[in-house]
Amino acid sequence: MTDAERNRIFESWIEAHKAILFKVARAYGSTHADREDLFQEIALQVWHSVAAFRGDSAVATWIYRVALNTALAWSRKERKHGSGRQDFDAATALLVAPPDRDPRIEWIYRQIAELDEVNRSLALLMLDGFSYRDMSEILGLGESNVGVRINRIKKALAAQLAKEQNDGL
């Protein structure tokens, strides 16, 4: 693959799937600067990996895998370098939807922000309509493990919603 071919493919993929990169960067970056850095890091990793794409899955699935793996590695690196719990708490606040959104959407993003990294990734993939098989491929989990985790996430969300409705929130 020539550099020109790689650049052409990369540009078309990023244009078609930049929402994936934004969503993942938003979910894992704790500040605006972190989200920008992570977006660039994900884009760079996609560029480096274009030649490795074998076509075994859809481009969107493959880009999600690259984006989530890059974000998880970035997140671990950030924690290792002392950002710790404070950054995790800040990241939680970032998943709150903009104020012009439906309050139900804001609520779901707040709940997703409270999940651990793997379940947060699963929730994002679920919201984007990926199949259990695709989620399994992207995250390297067994398909049955994905199903169990998704069911637990749904039950936890339902329980939290019931609690908030009972508390009058």
Number of C-alpha atoms within 10 A of each C-alpha: 7 8 9 9 12 15 13 11 15 20 15 11 17 17 10 12 15 17 11 21 25 17 16 24 26 22 25 27 26 22 16 12 10 17 23 15 15 24 24 15 18 25 21 13 16 24 18 12 14 18 15 9 13 10 8 8 13 12 15 16 18 20 26 25 20 20 26 24 18 22 25 17 11 19 20 13 12 16 14 10 8 10 14 13 10 12 18 19 13 15 21 22 17 20 23 21 17 11 8 7 10 10 13 10 13 17 16 16 21 17 20 23 24 16 15 11 17 15 18 20 25 25 23 19 20 15 9 10 11 16 14 20 14 21 25 18 16 23 18 12 14 14 16 12 12 22 17 12 16 17 12 13 19 13 12 13 16 12 12 13 16 12 12 11 10 9 8 7 7
